[in-house]
Amino acid sequence: MHNRRSFLRNLSLSAATLSLPAKSLLRAQGVNSQIRVAGIGVGGRGGGLFKEALSDANARLVALCDVDPKRLAAGKSSFEKAQAETGQTISTYTDIRRLLESKEIDAIMIATPNHWHTLAAIWGMQAGKDVYVEKPVSHTLWEGRQLVAASNRYGKIVQCGQQSRSSGGLKAAAQWLQASPLGSLRYAYGTCYKRRPSIGKVPSPQGPPEGLDMDLWCGPAAHLPVYREKLHYDWHWIWEYGNGDFGNQGVHQADIARWFMGENHLPHSVLSVGGRLGYVDDGETPNTQLVAYPYERAPLYFEVRGLPQSANSKEMDARRGAQIGVILQYQNGHVLIPNYTSATAFDSEGNPVHVFGTAQIPAGRTIPRTEGEKETHVSNWLKAVASRNRSGLSCPAEEGHLSAGLCHLAGISHRMGRTESPDALKARFKQDSVAADALGQMLEHLRLNAVDPAKTPLTLGAHLAFNPQTLTFPENPTANALLHRRDRKGFEIPNLIA
């Protein structure tokens, strides 16, 4: 196994150059004021990110890395076609450790499976690279703490892939709400209603794609038999590698909700209810889940639905206009955020009073609009890399860590739970009118999908007390054991917390 000490030798040089002005730093790197970027993880999300980097005049994509040689070759071919007129070439790597040794790379963009996010980011920082890491930035809560510690220790520019933070429209809406035009917040509700069909069920372990190095693919995670038809993407629904749809799609909406709520810490407790329902397959994570976070100022609720409106439908439900979005209920109205870039404020009668970003104004209405500045999330990161000013980042490591933490708390509650009857679930939530209503709608949704919760019961998660200062579950060793995975030898995530 290759020894990573060689690329750690760059640390002293990296620390010394941090004090240089941005232009001097880039000249010293010999890149004609362009930031040399490497993309790690050449999948669907990676392809989108790397195109953004290619379109930014401040950056030059110089390398790609993927453990799957077929994906890597396809990425290289796509790049060369796009750069045919310039004749620019690109280096390729299958081992991230080899890539990080290169002095021709200034920054990395990470779009690997979740279990690699934190380790790749920390290794990158230790090798002197700035980092863009996709959501969720961590696979466990402990990992997120190490990411934040690494960002502070090594002084690198770390942007987390919650792209809504760079939306000018949403920034404008958040600023507008600071004056409390709709009164105090009563609750926030995030939705991830996204169709997720069965991934199938295989009778025996599947081999990896031809040429793929499974040792590298697993990295810090356990090397488990592959009981799923597809190695790629369907890892999202396996606990050892993914975090379910809450950690896949839902982390975006949870982040928006926490941002608009003004909460810069995790809640004091968590409670989940849900399950993997409507089919039997090789997936493990819930496709149906309701989570309650009783923040002191106002509670946050989050819901995942992977089944359609009904068994005979291809359409998905929506909650008050939010299919994949956020609803903020205030005393005198509410705000609907139905996507990554727009928001609409309504009064208590349901009339729109202000729109933000790309939100549509109803025909015949005259309503104030605030669009906000237009900037991509990648451009925001590259600007901070060039200036060496972390204060301008839309989503620094701390924010990514906290929003990923909401997903991790939900997963731990679920994994420690036990199945209960519908009556028992209703009794558990009857003191919370919002949660009780949401549970009732969830049970009806399952009925319409031919799921009988009396015969296929839901899991009532453990109601867990949590200390947001220590980021642990007080006097709960079972829950605390799920805060940190035991990493494999050679891929240990360093403990950087004093």
Secondary structure by P-SEA (a helix, b strand, c coil): cccccccccaaaaaaaaccccaaaaaaaaccccbbbbbbccccaaaaaaaaaaaacccccccbbbbccaaaaaaaaaaaaaaaccccbbbbbbccaaaaaacccccbbbbbccccaaaaaaaaaaaacccccccccccccaaaaaaaaaaaaaabbbbbccccccccaaaaaaaaaacccccccccbbbbbbcccccccccccbbbbccccccccccccccccccccccccccccccccccccccccccaaaaaaaaaaaacccccccbbbbbcccccccccccccccbbbbbbcccbbbbbbbbcccccccccbbbbccccccbbbbbccccccccccccbbbbbcccccccccccccccccccbbbbbbcccccaaaaaaaaaaacccccccccaaaaaaaaaaaaaaaaaaaabbbbcaaaaaaaacccaaaaaaaaaaaaaaaaacccccccccccccccccccccccccccaaaaaacccccccccccccccc
